[in-house]
Amino acid sequence: MPEHAWRTIRWREGTADWLSSRFARVRVRPARGDDRMAERRPEEWLLIEWPPGEDEPTNYWLSNLDQYVSFERLVDLAKLRWRIERDYQELKQEIGLGHYEGRGWRGFHHHATMCIAAYGFLISEREAIPPSGSPSATFLPKADIPPGYRPRGSAVAA
């Protein structure tokens, strides 16, 4: 890729400073058995990361995002995987998703649902009470219970 194709893009704030690297992107048409198809597959984005100081590129991503997506958005979505993996690790180790020892799908489903609900609650609490500074999260007003509401599974009122 020519030198002008590479751009330094930052994608999120790290512990000390913004995380950034050099990226290039190009539209490609991956060849996956196209010779046996009536028409060729659509083009996709090939995103390449080549951090400064490295001898060669370190990461590659293929994406079927729209061709008009911004370069920054493409990088942001590619780097989102780190956040998802961190959340999953936290769910397994800290919340208890990996502690299920039952045998049935229903029990695992209930266990996973409770773990995810607990994790969602903890994330919302973490956003509402930042470690330093003023709270940045806006609190939602309490929702009113609609007239005639009856929780699912409750006995019909006499």
GUFI-440700 format. One record per residue: x, y, z negated of N, C-alpha, C, O in turn; residue number from 0. Coordinates in nm, 3 decimals, always signed. Each point is the difference from the previous one (the first is absolute). Last residue first. Layout:
BEGIN
SITE  n.east n.north    n.up ca.east ca.north   ca.up  c.east c.north    c.up  o.east o.north    o.up   k
SITE       X       Y       Z       X        Y       Z       X       Y       Z       X       Y       Z NUM
...
***
This chain:
BEGIN
SITE  n.east n.north    n.up ca.east ca.north   ca.up  c.east c.north    c.up  o.east o.north    o.up   k
SITE  -5.884  -1.128  -4.276  -0.142   -0.035  -0.015  -0.084  +0.126  +0.001  -0.122  -0.007  -0.012 157
SITE  +0.604  -0.080  +0.270  -0.058   +0.060  -0.122  -0.150  -0.030  -0.006  -0.070  +0.008  +0.101 156
SITE  +0.444  -0.327  +0.132  -0.099   +0.102  +0.035  -0.062  +0.054  -0.129  -0.041  -0.077  -0.086 155
SITE  +0.544  -0.116  +0.091  -0.139   -0.046  -0.009  -0.093  +0.115  +0.035  +0.030  +0.116  -0.030 154
SITE  +0.466  -0.142  +0.245  -0.065   +0.028  -0.128  -0.145  -0.046  +0.005  -0.060  -0.013  +0.107 153
SITE  +0.377  -0.009  +0.265  +0.006   -0.111  -0.094  -0.068  +0.025  -0.133  -0.012  -0.091  -0.082 152
SITE  +0.171  +0.507  +0.361  -0.021   -0.131  +0.060  +0.017  -0.109  -0.107  +0.097  +0.001  -0.076 151
SITE  -0.258  +0.490  -0.069  +0.121   -0.071  +0.039  -0.032  -0.138  +0.055  -0.093  -0.066  -0.047 150
SITE  -0.227  +0.492  +0.082  +0.008   -0.120  -0.083  +0.125  -0.076  +0.043  +0.009  -0.040  +0.116 149
SITE  -0.288  +0.555  -0.050  +0.118   -0.084  +0.022  -0.001  -0.117  -0.098  -0.026  +0.018  -0.119 148
SITE  -0.291  +0.368  +0.168  -0.039   -0.137  +0.034  +0.118  -0.092  +0.023  -0.019  -0.113  +0.046 147
SITE  +0.130  +0.617  +0.011  -0.119   -0.049  -0.071  -0.036  -0.140  +0.049  +0.005  -0.028  +0.119 146
SITE  +0.512  +0.181  -0.101  -0.127   +0.027  +0.069  -0.118  -0.054  -0.079  +0.013  -0.099  -0.073 145
SITE  +0.449  +0.287  -0.130  -0.060   -0.130  +0.028  -0.135  +0.027  +0.067  -0.083  +0.072  -0.056 144
SITE  +0.519  +0.265  +0.085  -0.127   -0.027  -0.067  -0.049  -0.139  +0.038  +0.020  -0.045  +0.113 143
SITE  +0.506  +0.219  -0.133  -0.114   -0.030  +0.087  -0.123  -0.029  -0.084  +0.007  -0.067  -0.102 142
SITE  +0.427  +0.390  -0.014  -0.063   -0.126  -0.035  -0.124  -0.021  +0.087  -0.084  +0.089  +0.011 141
SITE  +0.498  +0.200  +0.177  -0.110   +0.011  -0.097  -0.063  -0.136  -0.023  +0.000  -0.086  +0.088 140
SITE  +0.521  +0.131  +0.037  -0.130   -0.005  +0.064  -0.109  +0.017  -0.105  +0.014  -0.048  -0.113 139
SITE  +0.506  +0.240  +0.109  -0.090   -0.099  -0.055  -0.134  +0.009  +0.070  -0.051  +0.109  +0.025 138
SITE  +0.568  +0.001  +0.144  -0.129   +0.062  -0.027  -0.095  -0.109  -0.047  -0.010  -0.106  +0.061 137
SITE  +0.568  +0.145  -0.099  -0.116   -0.073  +0.051  -0.128  +0.076  -0.034  -0.014  +0.053  -0.110 136
SITE  +0.456  +0.074  -0.033  -0.030   +0.043  +0.137  -0.124  -0.068  +0.054  -0.056  +0.044  +0.101 135
SITE  +0.288  +0.113  -0.611  -0.070   -0.103  +0.077  -0.037  +0.052  +0.138  -0.053  +0.111  +0.014 134
SITE  +0.487  +0.097  -0.247  -0.144   +0.001  -0.020  -0.067  -0.109  +0.083  +0.054  -0.040  +0.103 133
SITE  +0.457  -0.026  -0.285  -0.077   +0.099  +0.075  -0.149  -0.010  -0.027  -0.045  -0.080  -0.082 132
SITE  +0.337  -0.359  +0.038  +0.037   +0.137  -0.037  -0.083  +0.096  +0.084  -0.043  -0.034  +0.110 131
SITE  -0.054  -0.433  -0.102  +0.102   -0.002  -0.104  +0.045  +0.139  -0.042  +0.038  +0.019  -0.116 130
SITE  -0.544  -0.096  +0.296  +0.135   -0.011  +0.054  +0.104  +0.006  -0.110  -0.027  +0.055  -0.107 129
SITE  -0.496  -0.178  +0.140  +0.092   +0.044  -0.104  +0.143  -0.015  +0.052  +0.065  -0.101  -0.026 128
SITE  -0.425  -0.009  +0.310  -0.065   +0.103  -0.081  +0.093  +0.056  -0.107  -0.016  +0.115  -0.041 127
SITE  +0.148  -0.477  +0.331  -0.014   +0.124  +0.077  -0.057  +0.113  -0.085  +0.036  +0.116  +0.019 126
SITE  -0.001  -0.544  -0.210  +0.135   +0.050  +0.026  -0.005  +0.131  +0.078  +0.079  +0.091  -0.025 125
SITE  -0.480  -0.328  -0.049  +0.048   +0.062  -0.124  +0.138  +0.061  +0.019  +0.029  +0.108  -0.053 124
SITE  -0.210  -0.352  +0.408  -0.076   +0.124  -0.017  +0.042  +0.072  -0.128  +0.006  +0.123  -0.003 123
SITE  +0.187  -0.542  +0.086  +0.047   +0.097  +0.099  -0.074  +0.132  -0.017  +0.061  +0.107  +0.007 122
SITE  -0.204  -0.469  -0.269  +0.130   +0.050  -0.045  +0.058  +0.103  +0.096  +0.061  +0.098  -0.044 121
SITE  -0.466  -0.314  +0.162  -0.020   +0.086  -0.117  +0.133  +0.059  -0.046  +0.008  +0.120  -0.029 120
SITE  +0.007  -0.436  +0.374  -0.061   +0.124  +0.047  -0.022  +0.099  -0.114  +0.024  +0.120  +0.015 119
SITE  +0.124  -0.550  -0.125  +0.107   +0.075  +0.065  -0.053  +0.134  +0.053  +0.067  +0.103  -0.014 118
SITE  -0.376  -0.405  -0.169  +0.087   +0.053  -0.106  +0.112  +0.085  +0.061  +0.034  +0.106  -0.054 117
SITE  -0.314  -0.332  +0.353  -0.076   +0.105  -0.069  +0.086  +0.065  -0.109  +0.000  +0.122  -0.015 116
SITE  +0.179  -0.494  +0.233  -0.001   +0.115  +0.091  -0.078  +0.116  -0.063  +0.041  +0.115  +0.014 115
SITE  -0.034  -0.523  -0.249  +0.136   +0.056  +0.006  +0.002  +0.126  +0.087  +0.062  +0.100  -0.038 114
SITE  -0.464  -0.346  +0.017  +0.027   +0.070  -0.127  +0.139  +0.064  +0.000  +0.016  +0.112  -0.049 113
SITE  -0.132  -0.377  +0.421  -0.086   +0.118  -0.006  +0.026  +0.080  -0.127  +0.010  +0.123  +0.005 112
SITE  +0.203  -0.541  +0.045  +0.060   +0.102  +0.088  -0.082  +0.129  -0.003  +0.057  +0.109  -0.001 111
SITE  -0.230  -0.477  -0.237  +0.125   +0.044  -0.061  +0.063  +0.113  +0.083  +0.041  +0.103  -0.055 110
SITE  -0.422  -0.317  +0.231  -0.035   +0.082  -0.118  +0.126  +0.058  -0.065  +0.003  +0.117  -0.037 109
SITE  +0.064  -0.416  +0.388  -0.062   +0.121  +0.051  -0.038  +0.093  -0.115  +0.023  +0.121  +0.008 108
SITE  +0.139  -0.549  -0.111  +0.108   +0.087  +0.048  -0.058  +0.133  +0.049  +0.057  +0.106  -0.025 107
SITE  -0.367  -0.432  -0.105  +0.076   +0.049  -0.115  +0.113  +0.093  +0.042  +0.022  +0.103  -0.064 106
SITE  -0.270  -0.313  +0.405  -0.084   +0.095  -0.073  +0.074  +0.058  -0.120  -0.005  +0.121  -0.024 105
SITE  +0.207  -0.468  +0.283  +0.000   +0.129  +0.068  -0.078  +0.103  -0.079  +0.043  +0.115  -0.011 104
SITE  +0.188  -0.530  -0.252  -0.107   +0.030  +0.095  +0.013  +0.139  +0.060  +0.060  +0.090  -0.058 103
SITE  +0.227  -0.298  -0.288  +0.003   -0.083  +0.120  -0.099  +0.041  +0.106  +0.012  -0.043  +0.115 102
SITE  +0.301  +0.308  -0.533  -0.120   -0.080  +0.026  +0.012  -0.076  +0.131  +0.103  +0.002  +0.066 101
SITE  +0.200  +0.327  -0.293  +0.036   -0.141  +0.003  -0.121  -0.090  +0.023  +0.007  -0.120  -0.022 100
SITE  +0.210  +0.671  +0.052  -0.117   -0.086  +0.012  +0.044  -0.145  +0.013  +0.086  -0.032  +0.082  99
SITE  +0.193  +0.445  -0.110  -0.016   -0.087  -0.116  -0.118  -0.096  +0.009  -0.025  -0.075  -0.095  98
SITE  +0.184  +0.452  +0.398  +0.075   -0.125  +0.017  -0.017  -0.099  -0.114  +0.063  -0.105  +0.002  97
SITE  -0.264  +0.542  -0.008  -0.053   -0.070  +0.117  +0.070  -0.135  +0.020  -0.063  -0.095  +0.047  96
SITE  +0.127  +0.459  -0.400  -0.036   -0.138  -0.023  -0.056  -0.076  +0.119  -0.053  -0.110  -0.017  95
SITE  +0.265  +0.571  -0.092  -0.144   -0.006  -0.021  -0.048  -0.143  -0.019  -0.104  -0.023  -0.064  94
SITE  +0.572  +0.132  +0.147  -0.046   +0.082  -0.112  -0.148  -0.020  -0.033  -0.039  +0.005  -0.116  93
SITE  +0.267  -0.249  +0.479  +0.082   -0.007  -0.120  -0.060  +0.072  -0.120  +0.005  -0.051  -0.112  92
SITE  -0.226  +0.032  +0.551  +0.038   -0.136  -0.041  +0.068  -0.002  -0.136  -0.031  -0.084  -0.084  91
SITE  -0.090  +0.502  +0.280  -0.120   -0.079  -0.027  +0.036  -0.138  -0.053  -0.062  -0.048  -0.095  90
SITE  +0.412  +0.322  +0.245  -0.053   +0.048  -0.128  -0.125  -0.077  -0.039  -0.018  -0.034  -0.117  89
SITE  +0.202  -0.054  +0.537  +0.091   -0.048  -0.104  -0.050  +0.042  -0.138  +0.004  -0.079  -0.095  88
SITE  -0.237  +0.246  +0.465  -0.023   -0.144  -0.013  +0.089  -0.059  -0.110  -0.045  -0.083  -0.079  87
SITE  +0.107  +0.537  +0.194  -0.129   -0.020  -0.066  -0.027  -0.148  -0.024  -0.045  -0.038  -0.108  86
SITE  +0.426  +0.148  +0.356  +0.017   +0.039  -0.141  -0.129  -0.020  -0.078  +0.001  -0.049  -0.113  85
SITE  -0.011  -0.019  +0.578  +0.075   -0.107  -0.065  +0.022  +0.031  -0.148  -0.006  -0.091  -0.083  84
SITE  -0.200  +0.422  +0.343  -0.088   -0.116  -0.011  +0.071  -0.114  -0.071  -0.059  -0.065  -0.087  83
SITE  +0.308  +0.449  +0.189  -0.097   +0.029  -0.104  -0.094  -0.118  -0.023  -0.034  -0.031  -0.114  82
SITE  +0.343  +0.007  +0.468  +0.072   -0.002  -0.128  -0.098  +0.021  -0.114  +0.008  -0.069  -0.102  81
SITE  -0.161  +0.113  +0.548  +0.013   -0.140  -0.043  +0.069  -0.009  -0.137  -0.035  -0.085  -0.081  80
SITE  -0.016  +0.492  +0.341  -0.104   -0.028  -0.099  +0.011  -0.141  -0.055  -0.049  -0.028  -0.110  79
SITE  +0.311  +0.229  +0.476  +0.061   -0.005  -0.133  -0.101  -0.026  -0.110  +0.040  -0.020  -0.115  78
SITE  -0.186  +0.068  +0.563  +0.097   -0.110  +0.000  +0.062  -0.017  -0.139  +0.023  -0.112  -0.045  77
SITE  -0.314  +0.476  +0.117  -0.073   -0.126  -0.004  +0.093  -0.121  +0.000  -0.030  -0.101  -0.063  76
SITE  +0.222  +0.533  +0.106  -0.068   -0.011  -0.129  -0.075  -0.133  -0.013  +0.007  -0.064  -0.105  75
SITE  +0.192  +0.175  +0.520  +0.101   -0.035  -0.101  -0.066  -0.021  -0.135  +0.032  -0.096  -0.070  74
SITE  -0.311  +0.249  +0.411  +0.048   -0.134  +0.035  +0.102  -0.048  -0.104  -0.007  -0.115  -0.045  73
SITE  -0.141  +0.560  +0.017  -0.105   -0.094  -0.044  +0.041  -0.144  +0.026  -0.025  -0.088  -0.082  72
SITE  +0.306  +0.433  +0.242  +0.003   -0.005  -0.146  -0.102  -0.099  -0.055  +0.029  -0.074  -0.095  71
SITE  -0.022  +0.163  +0.561  +0.121   -0.073  -0.039  +0.002  -0.017  -0.152  +0.031  -0.109  -0.049  70
SITE  -0.510  +0.163  +0.279  +0.122   +0.081  -0.020  +0.115  -0.088  -0.047  -0.021  -0.106  -0.061  69
SITE  -0.382  -0.063  +0.388  +0.031   +0.014  -0.142  +0.130  +0.079  -0.015  +0.093  -0.014  +0.080  68
SITE  -0.325  -0.133  +0.335  +0.011   +0.141  -0.036  +0.031  +0.020  -0.149  -0.003  +0.114  -0.047  67
SITE  -0.075  -0.545  +0.262  +0.120   +0.058  +0.062  +0.020  +0.146  -0.039  +0.110  +0.054  +0.019  66
SITE  -0.354  -0.421  -0.344  -0.029   +0.081  +0.117  +0.126  +0.065  +0.055  +0.091  +0.033  -0.077  65
SITE  -0.013  -0.478  -0.202  -0.067   +0.128  -0.024  -0.017  +0.075  +0.131  +0.067  -0.028  +0.099  64
SITE  +0.141  -0.417  -0.203  -0.102   +0.023  +0.102  -0.080  +0.126  -0.029  -0.114  +0.013  +0.045  63
SITE  +0.645  -0.201  -0.161  -0.127   +0.053  -0.049  -0.096  +0.020  +0.116  +0.039  +0.044  +0.108  62
SITE  +0.471  -0.270  -0.300  -0.091   +0.011  +0.113  -0.134  +0.046  -0.055  -0.047  -0.052  -0.101  61
SITE  +0.581  +0.100  -0.097  -0.143   -0.025  -0.018  -0.069  +0.008  +0.135  +0.035  +0.084  +0.083  60
SITE  +0.494  -0.127  -0.344  -0.079   +0.014  +0.122  -0.146  -0.030  -0.034  -0.027  -0.092  -0.077  59
SITE  +0.551  +0.215  -0.177  -0.140   -0.045  -0.001  -0.067  +0.028  +0.133  +0.030  +0.098  +0.069  58
SITE  +0.443  -0.005  -0.145  -0.027   -0.094  -0.109  -0.142  -0.055  +0.000  -0.022  -0.111  -0.049  57
SITE  +0.425  +0.317  +0.426  -0.132   +0.016  -0.063  -0.028  -0.110  -0.103  +0.046  -0.113  +0.015  56
SITE  +0.466  +0.218  +0.049  -0.108   -0.031  +0.094  -0.133  +0.019  -0.070  -0.005  +0.015  -0.122  55
SITE  +0.412  +0.099  -0.097  +0.057   -0.032  +0.130  -0.105  -0.026  +0.108  +0.025  +0.020  +0.119  54
SITE  -0.076  +0.322  -0.557  -0.011   -0.141  +0.037  +0.056  -0.022  +0.140  -0.005  +0.089  +0.084  53
SITE  -0.032  +0.349  -0.287  +0.106   -0.078  -0.063  -0.006  -0.149  +0.030  +0.095  -0.072  -0.032  52
SITE  -0.546  +0.351  +0.060  +0.135   +0.054  +0.020  +0.102  -0.083  -0.076  -0.025  -0.043  -0.113  51
SITE  -0.425  -0.201  +0.274  +0.046   +0.096  -0.102  +0.140  +0.053  +0.032  +0.082  -0.073  +0.056  50
SITE  -0.485  -0.129  +0.239  +0.146   -0.009  +0.000  +0.053  +0.103  -0.099  +0.025  +0.115  +0.038  49
SITE  -0.516  -0.370  +0.153  +0.065   +0.079  -0.105  +0.150  -0.026  +0.006  +0.045  -0.115  -0.001  48
SITE  -0.503  +0.077  +0.351  +0.133   -0.048  -0.037  +0.057  +0.092  -0.106  -0.003  +0.122  +0.015  47
SITE  -0.488  -0.280  +0.258  +0.062   +0.096  -0.090  +0.130  -0.060  -0.050  +0.004  -0.114  -0.046  46
SITE  -0.381  +0.046  +0.459  +0.116   -0.062  -0.062  +0.067  +0.111  -0.080  +0.048  +0.098  +0.056  45
SITE  -0.578  -0.159  +0.145  +0.115   +0.079  -0.045  +0.108  -0.093  -0.052  -0.028  -0.094  -0.074  44
SITE  -0.318  -0.054  +0.470  +0.005   +0.020  -0.145  +0.118  +0.090  -0.031  +0.087  +0.023  +0.083  43
SITE  -0.433  -0.182  +0.372  +0.126   +0.046  -0.058  -0.015  +0.019  -0.151  -0.109  +0.028  -0.050  42
SITE  -0.201  -0.394  +0.309  +0.020   +0.146  -0.010  +0.135  +0.034  -0.064  +0.060  -0.083  -0.068  41
SITE  -0.122  -0.371  +0.363  -0.041   +0.052  -0.130  +0.022  +0.152  -0.003  +0.081  +0.052  +0.076  40
SITE  -0.175  -0.300  +0.396  +0.103   +0.016  -0.102  -0.059  +0.056  -0.130  -0.103  +0.067  +0.000  39
SITE  -0.178  -0.384  +0.347  +0.052   +0.136  -0.007  +0.095  +0.013  -0.118  -0.007  -0.077  -0.096  38
SITE  -0.142  -0.351  +0.223  -0.053   +0.071  +0.115  +0.048  +0.145  +0.002  +0.030  +0.055  +0.106  37
SITE  +0.269  -0.448  -0.337  -0.123   +0.075  -0.023  -0.042  +0.073  +0.127  +0.082  +0.029  +0.086  36
SITE  +0.329  -0.289  -0.169  -0.113   -0.092  +0.008  -0.135  +0.071  -0.016  -0.104  -0.065  -0.002  35
SITE  +0.528  +0.289  -0.035  +0.003   -0.061  +0.132  -0.117  -0.097  +0.021  -0.033  -0.033  +0.113  34
SITE  +0.127  +0.257  -0.532  -0.075   +0.081  +0.096  -0.002  -0.062  +0.139  -0.091  +0.029  +0.079  33
SITE  +0.285  -0.164  -0.537  -0.076   -0.085  +0.091  -0.082  +0.078  +0.100  -0.102  -0.050  +0.049  32
SITE  +0.329  +0.324  -0.354  -0.044   -0.120  -0.074  -0.087  -0.084  +0.092  -0.122  -0.006  -0.017  31
SITE  +0.438  +0.475  +0.004  -0.028   -0.111  +0.092  -0.030  -0.124  -0.083  +0.091  -0.066  -0.050  30
SITE  -0.149  +0.621  -0.056  +0.062   -0.127  -0.037  -0.042  -0.111  +0.096  -0.117  -0.011  +0.038  29
SITE  +0.160  +0.539  +0.030  -0.102   -0.102  +0.026  +0.065  -0.134  -0.033  +0.074  -0.055  +0.082  28
SITE  +0.015  +0.601  -0.249  +0.046   -0.123  +0.064  -0.119  -0.092  +0.024  -0.107  +0.017  -0.059  27
SITE  +0.272  +0.524  -0.100  -0.111   -0.087  +0.037  +0.056  -0.119  +0.076  +0.076  +0.017  +0.095  26
SITE  +0.193  +0.269  -0.483  -0.019   -0.012  +0.145  -0.120  -0.093  +0.023  -0.023  -0.093  -0.078  25
SITE  +0.347  +0.382  -0.329  -0.117   -0.077  +0.038  -0.012  +0.001  +0.151  +0.040  +0.094  +0.068  24
SITE  +0.325  +0.000  -0.524  -0.033   +0.020  +0.141  -0.124  -0.083  +0.029  -0.023  -0.103  -0.064  23
SITE  +0.310  +0.318  -0.403  -0.093   -0.089  +0.070  -0.006  +0.037  +0.147  +0.022  +0.115  +0.039  22
SITE  +0.267  -0.038  -0.549  -0.011   +0.032  +0.142  -0.087  -0.105  +0.068  +0.015  -0.120  -0.023  21
SITE  -0.069  +0.282  -0.504  +0.088   -0.080  +0.084  -0.017  +0.047  +0.144  -0.084  +0.085  +0.029  20
SITE  -0.069  +0.013  -0.601  +0.000   +0.033  +0.142  +0.099  -0.090  +0.071  +0.089  -0.060  -0.061  19
SITE  -0.350  +0.203  -0.447  +0.060   -0.108  +0.077  -0.009  +0.035  +0.147  -0.107  +0.038  +0.049  18
SITE  +0.133  +0.314  -0.482  -0.083   -0.059  +0.106  +0.077  -0.112  +0.068  +0.121  +0.011  +0.020  17
SITE  +0.023  +0.068  -0.517  -0.016   +0.090  +0.113  -0.093  -0.067  +0.102  -0.044  -0.113  -0.021  16
SITE  +0.124  -0.083  -0.414  +0.087   +0.117  -0.010  -0.028  +0.103  +0.110  +0.007  +0.120  -0.024  15
SITE  -0.267  -0.524  -0.014  +0.022   +0.037  -0.140  +0.085  +0.126  -0.013  -0.020  +0.078  -0.093  14
SITE  -0.247  -0.108  +0.546  +0.060   -0.107  -0.080  +0.020  +0.046  -0.143  -0.057  +0.102  -0.040  13
SITE  -0.293  +0.041  +0.462  +0.090   +0.047  -0.104  +0.050  -0.119  -0.080  -0.079  -0.081  -0.048  12
SITE  -0.060  +0.044  +0.575  -0.060   +0.015  -0.132  +0.107  +0.046  -0.097  +0.120  -0.007  +0.026  11
SITE  -0.049  -0.007  +0.456  -0.134   -0.061  -0.009  -0.061  +0.006  -0.138  -0.123  -0.003  -0.010  10
SITE  +0.494  +0.250  +0.398  -0.017   -0.040  -0.140  -0.142  -0.048  -0.018  -0.093  +0.056  +0.058   9
SITE  +0.454  -0.018  +0.382  -0.136   +0.017  -0.053  -0.001  -0.045  -0.145  +0.058  -0.103  -0.034   8
SITE  +0.278  +0.221  +0.492  +0.001   -0.026  -0.144  -0.138  +0.035  -0.054  -0.048  +0.113  +0.014   7
SITE  +0.171  -0.281  +0.500  -0.039   +0.110  -0.087  +0.010  -0.042  -0.145  -0.031  -0.114  -0.035   6
SITE  +0.179  -0.037  +0.588  +0.006   -0.026  -0.144  -0.036  +0.126  -0.077  +0.051  +0.108  +0.028   5
SITE  -0.008  -0.129  +0.453  -0.118   -0.078  -0.040  -0.006  -0.021  -0.151  -0.105  -0.035  -0.053   4
SITE  +0.472  +0.250  +0.298  -0.113   +0.091  -0.025  -0.127  -0.075  -0.043  -0.096  +0.063  -0.045   3
SITE  +0.502  -0.298  +0.170  +0.014   +0.069  -0.128  -0.120  +0.089  -0.032  -0.039  +0.012  -0.116   2
SITE  -0.033  -0.445  +0.432  +0.081   +0.122  +0.002  -0.002  +0.071  -0.135  -0.091  -0.019  -0.081   1
SITE  +0.047  -0.517  +0.139  -0.086   +0.117  +0.000  +0.090  +0.124  +0.000  +0.104  +0.002  -0.067   0
***
